[in-house]
Amino acid sequence: MILQDLTPHPSLTEFVQCYRIVHFDFVQAPEPVFKAYAPRPEVCLHFFLRERELVQLGDGPKVDYNFPVVLAGQQTAVLNRYLMGKNFITFNIAFQPTALFQLTGISAFELTNQYLDAELIFSKNIRLILEQLQNAASYHQMVTIGDRFVTSLVSNARRETHRLDTISRMMIYSGGKASLNWLAGESCLSTKQFTRKFYERTGVNPKTYLRIIRFTKAIHLKNAYPHRDWLRIALECGYFDYQHLVKDYKEFTKHIPNDFHLLENNSPESRLGIASEVYKSRAQASIPVM
């Protein structure tokens, strides 16, 4: 069993946050296994190497979209996933905030809160990459295949790089504490221009993105250190107080913090005993690669 974030080739860190390999084997577990995915600052490409998942968007029904490769846009709400089958493997590419806009030319707001067939974005050639990943002899070889795929996308990038792209990556490692005026100034834009371009390139406005970053840090810390009290978590993540944290939890998950984290106790990684290790690694990942 593995749930691990792996680093892309150094030449690709401008476009890829990480590759994420998920391999869960539930020999005796009932089907399906549930996981509530809270918003996080990423757009992700999911290659389903074995089995698939039922997906529930908001309060809608559970759906088997039957897409072999999925593009999940920037989330602002919980996405409920139900893992189908006992042997579940995915290879995921978590893009940098503005990378998909640069690579495809598609305005990111068209993908926000979407769960799409990746062939609509990358053509049927994406299935060749899926087949290569399915036949890979090791996790290391999967990373090599991912690097080749992203390199091909970069060589055909549809949009030029802007200073804002670098600033958007810096935002993730700021913990959500940067001011809008500072971000705009560092991007050599007015506040209004920065907000418009940021929305086009990431799919959400910069203030919402900063909140998602801070909220994600709180989730990682609580999952890594479940006995740490909520006030300490709130203050470490830059919230004014506990109620400020509660407000974000209610908006992004429709739950108060304790109730949402009760769901985590039944997540695949918790049931397999690897949750603390995974989230400690993510909570400590604070130095960007530019």
C-alpha positions in Angstrom: 0.0 0.0 0.0 1.2 3.5 -0.8 0.0 7.0 -0.8 3.0 9.2 -1.7 3.7 12.5 -3.3 6.8 12.2 -5.6 8.9 15.0 -7.1 8.9 15.6 -10.9 12.1 16.2 -12.8 13.6 19.6 -11.7 12.9 21.0 -15.2 9.2 20.4 -14.7 8.6 21.9 -11.2 7.3 25.1 -12.8 4.4 23.1 -14.0 3.9 20.1 -11.6 3.6 20.3 -7.8 4.0 16.5 -7.5 3.1 13.1 -8.8 0.8 11.3 -6.4 0.7 7.5 -6.5 -2.2 5.9 -4.7 -2.3 2.1 -4.3 -4.8 0.7 -1.8 -5.5 -3.0 -1.3 -8.7 -3.7 0.7 -8.8 -7.5 0.8 -11.5 -7.7 3.5 -13.1 -4.3 3.3 -16.7 -3.8 2.1 -17.2 -1.9 -1.1 -17.0 0.9 -1.8 -14.5 2.7 0.6 -15.4 6.4 1.2 -13.2 9.4 1.2 -14.3 13.1 1.5 -11.8 15.3 -0.4 -11.8 18.8 0.8 -10.7 21.7 -1.4 -7.0 22.0 -1.9 -4.9 24.3 -4.1 -4.4 22.1 -7.1 -5.8 20.9 -10.4 -5.2 17.2 -10.8 -5.1 14.6 -13.6 -6.0 11.1 -12.4 -5.0 8.0 -14.3 -7.0 5.0 -13.1 -4.7 2.0 -13.5 -7.0 -0.5 -11.8 -10.7 -0.1 -10.7 -12.4 3.3 -10.6 -14.5 5.3 -8.2 -18.0 6.6 -7.7 -18.1 10.3 -7.4 -20.5 12.6 -5.6 -20.4 16.3 -6.5 -22.0 18.3 -3.8 -25.4 16.9 -2.8 -25.8 15.1 -6.2 -26.1 11.4 -6.7 -23.1 8.9 -6.7 -22.0 8.5 -10.3 -19.6 6.1 -12.1 -18.4 8.4 -14.8 -16.4 5.5 -16.4 -13.6 7.9 -17.4 -10.2 6.1 -17.6 -8.4 9.4 -17.1 -10.0 12.3 -15.2 -9.2 16.0 -15.0 -10.4 17.5 -11.7 -10.5 21.3 -11.8 -9.9 23.5 -8.8 -12.3 22.6 -6.1 -14.1 25.0 -3.8 -16.3 22.3 -2.2 -15.9 18.8 -0.9 -15.8 16.0 -3.5 -16.9 12.6 -2.1 -15.2 9.6 -3.7 -16.1 6.0 -3.2 -13.3 3.6 -4.2 -14.6 0.6 -6.2 -12.9 -2.7 -6.1 -10.4 -4.2 -3.7 -7.2 -3.2 -5.6 -7.2 0.5 -6.4 -4.3 2.2 -8.1 -4.1 5.7 -9.5 -1.2 7.8 -10.8 -2.0 11.5 -10.4 -0.4 14.7 -11.7 -1.0 17.6 -9.4 -0.3 20.7 -11.5 1.0 24.0 -10.3 -1.7 26.7 -9.8 -1.6 28.2 -13.3 0.1 25.3 -15.2 -3.0 23.9 -16.9 -3.9 27.3 -18.3 -0.4 27.7 -19.7 -0.3 24.2 -21.2 -3.8 24.1 -22.7 -4.8 27.7 -23.1 -8.2 26.9 -21.5 -9.5 29.5 -19.0 -9.3 27.7 -15.6 -12.7 29.0 -14.4 -14.3 26.7 -17.0 -12.8 23.8 -15.1 -13.6 24.9 -11.5 -15.5 22.2 -9.6 -15.5 20.0 -12.7 -14.8 16.3 -13.0 -14.1 15.7 -16.6 -13.1 13.1 -19.2 -9.4 14.0 -19.8 -9.8 13.1 -23.5 -11.9 16.3 -23.9 -8.8 18.3 -23.0 -5.8 16.1 -24.1 -7.3 14.0 -26.9 -7.3 10.2 -27.2 -3.5 10.2 -27.0 -4.0 10.3 -23.2 -5.0 6.6 -23.4 -1.5 5.8 -24.6 -0.1 7.3 -21.5 -2.6 5.3 -19.4 -1.5 2.1 -21.1 2.1 2.9 -20.4 1.4 3.5 -16.8 -0.6 0.3 -16.5 2.3 -1.7 -17.9 5.0 0.1 -15.8 7.3 -2.3 -13.9 7.7 0.0 -10.9 6.5 3.3 -9.2 9.8 4.8 -10.4 9.0 4.0 -14.0 5.6 5.6 -13.6 7.3 8.9 -12.6 9.5 8.6 -15.7 6.4 8.2 -17.8 4.8 11.2 -16.1 7.9 13.3 -16.8 7.8 12.4 -20.5 4.1 13.2 -20.8 4.5 16.6 -19.1 7.6 17.4 -21.1 5.5 16.9 -24.3 2.9 19.2 -23.0 5.4 21.9 -22.1 6.9 21.7 -25.6 3.5 22.6 -27.0 2.4 25.1 -24.3 -0.4 27.4 -25.5 0.3 30.4 -23.3 3.4 32.4 -22.4 4.7 32.5 -18.9 3.8 35.6 -16.8 5.3 36.8 -13.5 1.9 36.0 -12.0 2.6 32.2 -12.5 5.6 32.4 -10.2 3.7 34.4 -7.7 0.9 31.9 -7.6 3.4 29.2 -6.7 4.8 31.4 -3.9 1.3 31.8 -2.5 1.1 28.1 -1.7 4.2 28.2 0.4 3.2 31.4 2.1 0.5 29.5 4.0 -2.1 31.8 2.7 -0.7 34.9 4.5 0.2 37.2 1.6 -1.8 40.3 1.0 -3.6 41.0 -2.3 -1.8 44.3 -2.8 1.6 42.7 -2.3 0.8 39.9 -4.7 -0.4 42.3 -7.4 2.7 44.5 -6.9 5.0 41.5 -7.2 3.2 40.5 -10.4 3.7 44.0 -11.8 -0.1 44.4 -12.1 -2.7 46.6 -10.6 -5.0 44.9 -8.0 -7.8 44.8 -10.5 -5.6 43.3 -13.3 -4.1 40.8 -10.9 -7.5 39.6 -9.8 -8.8 39.2 -13.3 -5.7 37.4 -14.6 -5.5 35.2 -11.5 -9.1 34.1 -12.0 -8.5 33.3 -15.6 -5.4 31.3 -14.8 -6.5 29.4 -11.6 -10.3 29.3 -11.7 -10.9 31.2 -8.5 -10.2 34.7 -7.2 -7.0 35.2 -5.2 -8.6 35.8 -1.9 -10.5 32.5 -2.1 -7.3 30.8 -3.2 -5.4 32.1 -0.2 -8.2 30.8 2.1 -8.0 27.4 0.5 -4.3 27.3 1.0 -4.7 28.2 4.7 -7.6 25.8 5.1 -5.5 23.0 3.5 -2.7 23.6 5.9 -5.1 23.2 8.9 -6.4 19.9 7.5 -2.9 18.6 7.1 -1.8 19.6 10.6 -4.9 18.1 12.2 -4.6 14.8 10.3 -0.9 14.7 11.1 -1.4 15.5 14.8 -4.9 14.5 15.7 -4.5 15.2 19.4 -3.5 18.8 18.8 -6.2 21.2 19.9 -8.2 23.3 17.4 -7.1 26.6 18.8 -3.5 25.8 18.3 -4.2 24.6 14.8 -6.0 27.8 14.0 -3.2 30.1 15.3 -0.5 28.0 13.6 -2.3 28.4 10.3 -2.8 32.2 10.5 -6.4 32.3 11.7 -7.4 35.0 14.2 -9.1 32.5 16.4 -11.0 29.2 16.4 -14.2 30.7 15.1 -12.4 32.1 12.1 -11.3 28.5 11.4 -14.8 27.2 11.9 -16.1 29.7 9.3 -13.8 28.3 6.6 -14.7 24.7 7.5 -18.4 25.4 7.2 -18.0 27.2 3.9 -15.6 24.6 2.3 -17.0 21.3 3.8 -20.5 22.2 5.3 -19.2 20.7 8.6 -17.7 22.1 11.7 -14.0 21.0 12.2 -14.6 18.0 14.5 -17.4 16.6 12.4 -15.4 16.7 9.2 -12.4 15.1 10.8 -14.5 12.3 12.1 -15.0 11.4 8.4 -11.2 11.1 8.1 -11.2 8.3 10.6 -12.8 6.1 8.0 -10.7 7.3 5.1 -8.6 4.7 3.1 -5.3 6.0 4.5 -6.6 6.0 8.1 -8.0 2.5 7.7 -4.6 1.3 6.4 -2.7 3.1 9.2 -0.7 5.5 6.9 -2.6 8.8 7.4 -0.3 10.3 10.1 2.9 9.6 8.0 1.3 11.0 4.8 0.0 14.2 6.4 3.2 14.9 8.4 5.1 14.9 5.2 2.6 17.3 3.6 2.5 19.6 6.7 6.3 19.9 6.6 6.5 20.6 2.9 7.0 24.3 3.2 10.0 25.1 0.9 9.0 25.8 -2.8 11.0 24.8 -5.8 10.9 27.7 -8.3 
